[in-house]
Amino acid sequence: MTPNTAHTVVRDYHHAWTSGDVDQAMTLVADDVTCRAPGVDLVGKEAYRDYLAGFAPMLTEIGDIAEFADEGRVALFYYPRTATTSDAPAGECFTVRDGKIVENILVFDRLSYGPPASS
């Protein structure tokens, strides 16, 4: 049995939501989670779930770049590919306590994920 390390929690969470299973991902998130993302600060599991569920269906692929783990903190860097972008990187820094994600700092270029520019 694999230990429930912060790295394992974050990898399982990331795999679940990027595969379209937001409900499974939320089993790894604390009820009082906070998330700082471009243009929004989210507080609570429901707000976080709604935010994630709004983006997850747009994913066409995930391109992994790197990940780093240090006890209760884990950082992931990847390319969340959609119909509008394939080369805009994203970074997330998670804090995990007692087997649940309690904080996520999410960094990405919002403009890259907007509607394609009309010609």
FENDA-V655714 format. One line per field, one symbol per residue. ss: DSSP state (@ for helix, = for strand, . for the rest). phi: phi as a letter, one per 20 degrees, with the letter a starting at -180 (. if undefined). burial: 1 if it has 16 or more other ideal C-beta (glycine too) atoms within 10 Angstrom, else 0. A space follows every 50 residues. Layout:
ss->???
phi->???
burial->???
//
This chain:
ss->.....@@@@@@@@@@@@@...@@@@@..=========..====.@@@@@@ @@@@@@....==========..=========.......=========..= ========.@@@@......
phi->.ffefgffgfffffffffendfffgffddfgdgccdcgnbddcnffffff ffffegfffdacdfdabccbleccdccadeecfebccefcccddddclmc fdbcddcaegffdffgfee
burial->00000111111111011100010011011100111010000100100110 11000100000100000010010101111111001001010111110001 1111010100001000000
//
